[in-house]
Amino acid sequence: MPTFEKFNLPDAGEGLTEAEIVHWHVAVGDAVTVNQTIVEIETAKSLVELPSPYTGVVTEILTPEGTTVEVGVPIIVVDTDPGGTAPAPTAPVGVVPDGADAPATAASPQPVAGSGDATAPAASEGSGSVLVGYGTVEPGTARRRRRAAEPVAAEPAPTTPDRATPAASPAPPAPAPASAPRASAPAAVGHATLPVLAKPPVRKLAKDLGVDLASVAGTGPGGIVTREDVQAYHEQAKAQPLATYADDDQPWLASGAVTADGRQTRVPVKSVRKRTAEAMVTSAFTAPHVTVFHTVDVTRTMKLVRTLREDREFADVRVTPLLVTAKALLLAVRRHPEINASWDDAAQEIVYKHYVNLGIAAATPRGLVVPNIKDAHRLDLHGLAGEIADLTATARAGRTSPSAMSDGTITITNVGVFGIDTGTPILNPGEAAILAFGAIREQPWVHKGKIRKRWVTQLALSFDHRLVDGELGARVLADVARILEDPARGLVWG
């Protein structure tokens, strides 16, 4: 007998309680194996791919894409014994039940017209080397019966509005013409709803464009939906443009709904944006923030950056002023380790960290994330450059793991990349300080008693006044500034 196993949504890390189903990599009738990626979810922190804990055939998908599900709720059902002796469903016209005497064509996928391959193997004889979510189909599954049912039956049948009159000759059945429209809802075999035929890249394109695959007429072999089908449907069903800024690139509106008058888009608050809002409100109204500022001549830092960019030892990494600033903050923390701490309100304790997990605030299409570089205090300048590059690339791709954003100890936010001079940053929850690094500009500056054109920036350090006194915060910021003014000082402090 078939054995049905339900896969419950697991905790993807950090004690998260819910996640959104972003994209299914499998469909009903697909064969899956242990550790095969079956679904992509979005937690409050990142995108996570979940592997299958079972080998078998997918019999039911319980939560559609776009649904927010609590941890522990079943999301998919897998038959781990598809070769069981469960009674076969009643076969529709043109489909021969498994095990019955029938021509080979009744159990095999029909050849595409003009392909010249009249001896294609049965579906159960697939190589197994196929795309994820579009894999080899086991005998007796709904997908096998559906593929056999797609061609028009060879027997003469009355003409219906949706099907042309078949040929009267006993020629082998042929697939429907590519131009014939497919019904908007998935076809049904017996009482089971079958998935739309589309390969994973096409499914992803449809999701990115907001297209419901079930509404797209497939023109590919056997009715499969192609990229061209999705793009054509999207062009015909574009949403009403906004009343203002219609020509701007606005990815943040992708998950929203345009109002009837076209003047507003309403986007649900969830995932990263929801978590960021909760964290910032908690931080702002729990930790008493104090911010100190410093305007710094960073001309020597800019010279160092140019020199390192020409150094062969740094040819494989990106050298920026942010890199030098990060190193300066690490050296300042070494001189003042008491700023590398957190407040444990439950235990009424101050927790001093003997390691530095350096957070780098990154703006992404999904919202603000703050991944951190583990044990950054152990890295030299070259190693730090490589870690910053990897961290930012992963964040922009939306692939930052929950563990990469946990246990941060101190953070840098680079507002200068947007041309902003400075700001008053809010602490990342659980940390005692955050440094804002502003834009670097050429401006008049008194240097050695004369007005010169120099490279100048502004720094701002926010800190938790429960942990950090004004004197300590000022000393830390002054040390960062001193290294940026004269990077050689880092040789002495390092």
Protein Blocks (a to p, Z undefined) as FASTA:
>chain_A
ZZddddddddfbghiabdcdfbdcbdehiacdehiafbdcddfkbccddddfbdcddfbd
fbdghiacdehiafbdcdfblmbcbdcddddehiacehiacdfklmpccddehklpakbc
cfklcghiacehiaccdehiaklmmmmmmpccfbdcdddfkbccddfbfcdcddddfklc
cdfbdcdehjaccdddddfklmmmmmmnopafklpccfbehhiacfklmmmmmmmmcccd
dfbhklpccfklmmpccdfkopaccdddehjlmmmmmmmmmmmmmmccddddddddfklm
mmmmmmmmmpmklmmpccdfklmmmmmmmmmmmmmmmlmccddfklopacddfbdcdddd
dddfkbccddddehkllpcfklmmmmmmmmmmmmmnopacfklmgoiabdcddfklnopa
bdcddddehiabdcdddddddddddeehiacddddddddddddfklmcfklmmmmmmmmm
mmmmmmmlmmmmZZ
